[in-house]
Amino acid sequence: MPSPVPARDPGLQPERTRLAWRRTTLSCTVAAVLAAKQAVHRGSSPLGILALTLSGLVWLGFLAVAHRRIQTLSGAGRPRVLGVRAAVATAACTVALACFAVAMLF
């Protein structure tokens, strides 16, 4: 007679992962707000408006991916693995915000 498989005890790992996604979202929000502040202080040049718009779009994209992932982690049981498209989108948004931040400095 096979022994029953014990239920998975996820412990605190899903909570830590949710908190990490929230911290990262907060960091991206701060980067987008600082980009907006920098664009406002430099004036309304077309390049500044373009950078601000791109920063806002990248922030919204990251926010969508992070929200979907946080919702996935909130469910009971084993959460789904982060898909390749979501991982690439997250990395691309992070790199893009970093590039926009560097571009705003110069």
C-alpha positions in Angstrom: 0.0 0.0 0.0 1.6 3.3 -1.1 2.1 5.9 1.6 0.1 9.1 1.1 2.0 12.1 -0.1 2.0 14.8 2.5 0.5 18.2 1.7 3.1 20.8 0.7 3.9 23.2 3.5 5.1 26.4 1.7 6.2 28.1 5.0 7.0 31.7 4.6 8.5 31.5 1.1 5.4 32.8 -0.8 5.1 35.7 1.7 8.8 36.6 1.2 8.4 36.5 -2.5 5.3 38.7 -2.4 7.2 41.2 -0.3 10.2 41.2 -2.7 7.9 41.9 -5.6 6.3 44.8 -3.7 9.7 46.2 -2.8 10.8 46.0 -6.4 7.5 47.7 -7.5 8.2 50.5 -5.0 11.7 50.9 -6.4 10.4 51.2 -9.9 7.8 53.7 -8.8 10.4 55.9 -7.2 12.5 55.7 -10.4 9.5 56.8 -12.5 8.6 59.6 -10.1 12.2 60.9 -10.1 12.2 60.8 -13.9 9.0 62.9 -13.8 10.6 65.3 -11.4 13.7 65.6 -13.5 11.6 66.2 -16.6 9.6 69.0 -14.9 12.7 70.7 -13.6 14.4 70.7 -17.0 11.4 72.1 -18.8 9.1 70.7 -21.3 11.5 69.9 -24.1 10.3 67.2 -26.6 13.1 64.9 -25.4 12.1 65.3 -21.8 8.4 64.6 -22.6 9.4 61.5 -24.6 11.6 60.2 -21.7 8.8 60.9 -19.2 6.3 59.1 -21.4 8.6 56.1 -22.0 9.4 55.9 -18.2 5.6 55.9 -17.5 4.9 53.2 -20.0 7.7 51.0 -18.7 6.5 51.6 -15.1 3.0 50.5 -16.1 4.3 47.4 -17.8 6.3 46.4 -14.8 3.4 47.2 -12.5 1.1 44.8 -14.6 3.7 42.0 -14.4 4.3 42.4 -10.7 0.6 42.6 -9.9 -0.1 39.4 -11.8 2.7 37.7 -10.0 1.7 38.9 -6.6 -1.9 37.6 -7.3 -0.5 34.2 -8.4 1.5 33.9 -5.2 -1.6 34.7 -3.1 -3.5 31.6 -4.1 -3.4 28.4 -2.1 -1.1 25.6 -3.0 2.0 25.7 -5.1 2.2 28.9 -7.3 2.9 28.6 -11.0 6.4 29.1 -12.1 7.1 32.6 -13.5 6.8 32.3 -17.3 9.6 33.2 -19.7 7.7 36.1 -21.2 7.0 37.6 -17.8 10.6 37.2 -16.7 11.9 38.8 -19.9 9.3 41.6 -19.5 10.4 42.2 -15.9 14.1 42.3 -16.8 13.5 44.6 -19.8 11.4 47.0 -17.7 14.1 47.1 -15.0 16.9 47.7 -17.5 14.8 50.3 -19.4 14.1 52.3 -16.2 17.8 52.2 -15.3 18.7 53.4 -18.8 16.2 56.2 -18.6 17.5 57.2 -15.2 21.0 57.4 -16.6 19.8 59.4 -19.6 18.0 61.8 -17.4 21.3 62.6 -15.6 23.0 63.8 -18.7 
